[in-house]
Amino acid sequence: MINSRMQDMEYFLLGVDNGYGQITMSPEPQGTINISISTITKAVSDDIRYSDASYLGLTHDKNINDTYIIKYGGELLKVQYVIPDGRYTQVFLGIYG
């Protein structure tokens, strides 16, 4: 069921210095990631690392980390925390910006 919901989505990376010492998002997409994203219906406040997360993603990509910003529909979602264990990598995502 998860595999049928997976889609290729563009991602951007954080880490571009804008010349003023601020870290910004890459201006162009850096590639695509095959991921299934769902809305979290229960508040996730157990841990400060993902307390602002409102989406949960599952992917087979083991390279995903907290510098990824994924374009999901009309929104940009920032990866806040990654759990790489198991068949799928779990990512907690929050709205970027």
NORJOCOR-V458870 format. One record per pair of residues at least 12 apart in sequence whose C-alpha atoms are under 10 Angstrom apart, sorted by the first residue. I is the first residue (numbers start at 0). J is the second residue. D is the distance in Angstrom with one decimal. If there is no record, write none. Layout:
i/j/d
I/J/D
I/J/D
This chain:
i/j/d
1/34/9.2
1/35/6.8
1/36/9.6
1/57/8.0
1/58/9.3
1/87/9.8
2/33/9.5
2/34/8.7
2/35/7.7
2/57/9.4
2/58/9.1
2/59/9.9
3/35/8.7
4/33/9.8
4/34/8.1
4/35/5.6
4/36/8.2
4/37/9.5
4/57/9.9
5/32/9.5
5/33/6.0
5/34/4.9
5/35/4.3
5/36/7.8
5/56/9.5
5/57/8.3
5/58/7.9
5/59/10.0
6/31/9.4
6/32/7.9
6/33/5.2
6/34/5.6
6/35/6.3
6/36/8.8
6/58/9.7
6/71/9.9
7/30/9.5
7/31/5.8
7/32/5.3
7/33/4.3
7/34/6.5
7/35/8.8
7/70/10.0
7/71/9.9
8/28/9.8
8/30/8.3
8/31/5.2
8/32/5.4
8/33/6.4
8/34/7.2
8/35/9.4
8/69/6.8
8/70/6.3
8/71/6.9
8/72/8.9
9/27/9.6
9/28/6.0
9/29/7.4
9/30/5.7
9/31/4.3
9/32/6.4
9/33/9.0
9/67/9.9
9/68/8.6
9/69/6.0
9/70/5.6
9/71/8.1
9/75/9.9
10/25/9.4
10/27/8.9
10/28/5.5
10/29/5.9
10/30/5.8
10/31/5.7
10/32/6.9
10/66/9.8
10/67/6.3
10/68/5.4
10/69/4.3
10/70/6.0
10/71/9.1
10/75/8.9
10/76/9.2
10/77/9.5
11/24/6.5
11/25/5.7
11/26/7.7
11/27/6.8
11/28/4.8
11/29/5.3
11/30/7.5
11/31/8.9
11/66/8.2
11/67/5.8
11/68/5.0
11/69/6.4
11/70/7.9
11/75/9.1
11/76/9.9
11/77/9.3
12/24/5.6
12/25/5.5
12/26/8.9
12/27/9.0
12/28/7.9
12/29/6.9
12/30/9.6
12/64/9.5
12/65/8.9
12/66/5.3
12/67/4.8
12/68/6.0
12/69/8.7
12/77/9.3
13/25/6.2
13/26/9.8
13/65/8.5
13/66/4.9
13/67/6.5
13/68/7.4
13/77/9.3
14/66/7.3
14/67/9.7
24/66/8.8
24/67/9.0
24/68/7.9
24/95/10.0
25/67/9.9
25/68/9.4
28/68/9.4
28/69/9.1
28/70/9.0
29/67/9.4
29/68/9.9
30/69/10.0
31/69/8.7
31/70/9.5
32/58/8.0
32/59/9.0
32/60/7.3
32/63/8.7
32/69/8.3
33/57/8.9
33/58/6.3
33/59/7.5
33/60/7.5
34/56/6.4
34/57/5.7
34/58/4.6
34/59/7.6
34/60/8.3
34/69/9.6
34/87/9.7
34/88/9.5
34/89/9.8
34/90/9.7
35/55/8.3
35/56/5.4
35/57/5.3
35/58/6.6
35/59/9.9
35/89/9.9
36/54/6.6
36/55/5.7
36/56/4.3
36/57/6.6
36/58/8.9
36/71/8.2
36/89/9.9
36/90/9.0
36/91/9.4
36/92/8.9
37/53/8.7
37/54/5.6
37/55/5.4
37/56/6.3
37/57/8.8
37/91/10.0
37/92/9.7
38/52/9.3
38/53/6.1
38/54/4.5
38/55/6.3
38/56/8.8
38/92/9.4
39/52/7.9
39/53/5.3
39/54/5.1
39/55/6.2
39/56/9.7
39/91/9.2
39/92/9.6
40/53/7.9
40/54/8.7
40/55/9.9
41/53/8.8
43/91/9.5
47/79/9.9
47/80/9.9
48/79/6.6
48/80/6.3
48/81/9.6
48/91/9.1
49/78/9.1
49/79/5.8
49/80/6.0
49/81/9.3
49/90/9.4
49/91/6.3
49/92/7.7
49/93/8.1
50/79/9.0
50/80/9.8
50/91/9.2
50/92/9.9
50/93/9.0
51/79/8.3
51/91/9.0
51/92/8.1
51/93/6.0
51/94/8.4
52/76/9.3
52/77/8.9
52/78/8.6
52/79/7.1
52/80/8.8
52/90/9.5
52/91/5.7
52/92/5.0
52/93/4.3
52/94/7.7
53/76/9.3
53/91/7.6
53/92/6.3
53/93/5.4
53/94/7.6
54/76/8.3
54/77/9.8
54/78/9.4
54/90/8.4
54/91/6.0
54/92/5.0
54/93/6.3
54/94/8.6
55/78/9.4
55/80/9.9
55/89/7.1
55/90/5.8
55/91/4.8
55/92/6.0
55/93/8.9
56/78/9.1
56/81/9.4
56/87/9.4
56/88/8.1
56/89/5.8
56/90/5.0
56/91/6.3
56/92/7.2
57/81/9.9
57/82/9.7
57/83/9.9
57/86/9.5
57/87/5.8
57/88/5.6
57/89/4.8
57/90/6.3
57/91/9.1
58/83/9.5
58/86/8.8
58/87/5.4
58/88/5.2
58/89/6.8
58/90/8.0
59/83/9.2
59/85/9.5
59/86/7.1
59/87/5.1
59/88/5.9
59/89/9.0
60/83/9.1
60/87/8.0
60/88/6.9
60/89/9.8
61/81/9.6
61/82/9.7
61/83/6.7
61/84/9.4
61/86/9.9
61/87/8.5
61/88/6.6
61/89/9.8
62/83/9.2
62/88/9.4
63/78/8.4
63/80/9.9
63/81/7.6
63/82/10.0
63/83/8.9
63/88/8.4
63/89/9.7
63/90/8.4
64/77/9.8
64/78/6.9
64/79/8.3
64/80/7.5
64/81/6.4
64/82/9.5
64/83/9.6
64/90/8.5
65/77/7.3
65/78/4.9
65/79/5.5
65/80/6.2
65/81/7.2
65/90/8.9
65/91/9.4
65/92/9.3
66/78/6.8
66/79/8.4
66/80/10.0
67/79/8.8
67/92/9.7
68/92/8.8
68/93/9.4
68/94/9.2
68/95/7.5
69/92/8.8
69/94/9.7
69/95/9.2
70/95/9.9
71/94/9.9
74/94/7.2
74/95/8.0
74/96/9.7
75/92/9.5
75/93/8.5
75/94/6.1
75/95/5.5
75/96/8.0
76/91/9.4
76/92/5.8
76/93/5.3
76/94/4.6
76/95/5.2
76/96/8.8
77/90/9.7
77/91/8.4
77/92/5.4
77/93/5.4
77/94/6.1
77/95/5.2
77/96/8.8
78/90/6.4
78/91/5.9
78/92/4.6
78/93/6.7
78/94/9.0
78/95/8.9
79/91/5.6
79/92/5.4
79/93/6.7
79/94/9.7
79/95/9.9
80/92/7.3
80/93/9.7
